[in-house]
């Protein structure tokens, strides 16, 4: 092919063996040692990892490394880049905020919370951080999550990456909700893009894995070393399953996004709902009556599963303020990850739960 293949084609074809007689998919490599070759799988990886990393890297336009979980990626990034100051969304994934809080308490770094959708506020915070960091721009890291978890706020990704780059500040983008199908942060100038592959990339609620992509060779080497010394390596089966899930990501993401749009429109006109926000397959809505009403809704569905994770073929939802780390969101806010079930079945289930 003379033209670059489209993402749907890349998702199916990348990371595949290509010699006559090869299997269509890279087999699971169950090995810790190798004869007369790489000394150890933790330091040199396996063919299974390599196939997954090749496919995700091609979708993101960079080089990819896989880790044991999304939080393992976040830890590796902070270990590798060693920022003094991290500008981070005040509303974002509670696991990352907990990690940053622990590091701040130990005096390893300082966090600067910002409203990520307020571009001027974020730029001003970057400028203040750059003046305060003893290492200058190298000591500052801008952490972008878009859309945010669980409120689905969206950052002006292109501008923030541009503003950070102009000041020599490195940028990490957690693109778990957007996936490589929704946006490619490296093309916008991000230093690193990360994914909890546990979610939409895996897509079947049966694995834990994390992924980081960059087109900066020095950053790649630092991230690779972090994986080795921290030991945050992916399992062989998990890497195989994540690549299998990636093959259908474009189709699943499109179908779920279409259904999410229908559900968001119907929720917006329901008398039991105060407000609705939708980005891709993710929907957040606020139930009238606060926490107790939202809890009753989540407990009353029969098709939709009340569960904390997301991105699978099944639709899941939960009230988020019940977690201490999300105490700042509205009491009645429900985050819903739409799957690939029939949208009318999903609506009937939601409607009967809301009417209770």
Secondary structure as UniProt FT lines:
FT   HELIX           7..13
FT   TURN            14..15
FT   TURN            20..21
FT   TURN            35..36
FT   HELIX           41..44
FT   HELIX           47..60
FT   STRAND          63..67
FT   HELIX           70..81
FT   STRAND          85..89
FT   HELIX           94..105
FT   TURN            106..107
FT   STRAND          110..114
FT   TURN            116..117
FT   HELIX           119..132
FT   TURN            134..135
FT   HELIX           136..139
FT   STRAND          140..145
FT   TURN            149..151
FT   HELIX           157..166
FT   TURN            167..168
FT   STRAND          170..174
FT   TURN            176..178
FT   HELIX           179..182
FT   HELIX           185..188
FT   STRAND          192..196
FT   TURN            197..202
FT   STRAND          210..214
FT   HELIX           217..230
FT   HELIX           236..247
FT   HELIX           249..268
FT   TURN            271..272
FT   STRAND          273..279
FT   TURN            280..281
FT   STRAND          282..287
FT   TURN            288..289
FT   HELIX           290..300
FT   STRAND          305..306
FT   STRAND          316..319
FT   TURN            321..322
FT   HELIX           324..326
FT   TURN            327..328
FT   TURN            331..332
FT   STRAND          333..337
FT   HELIX           343..355
//
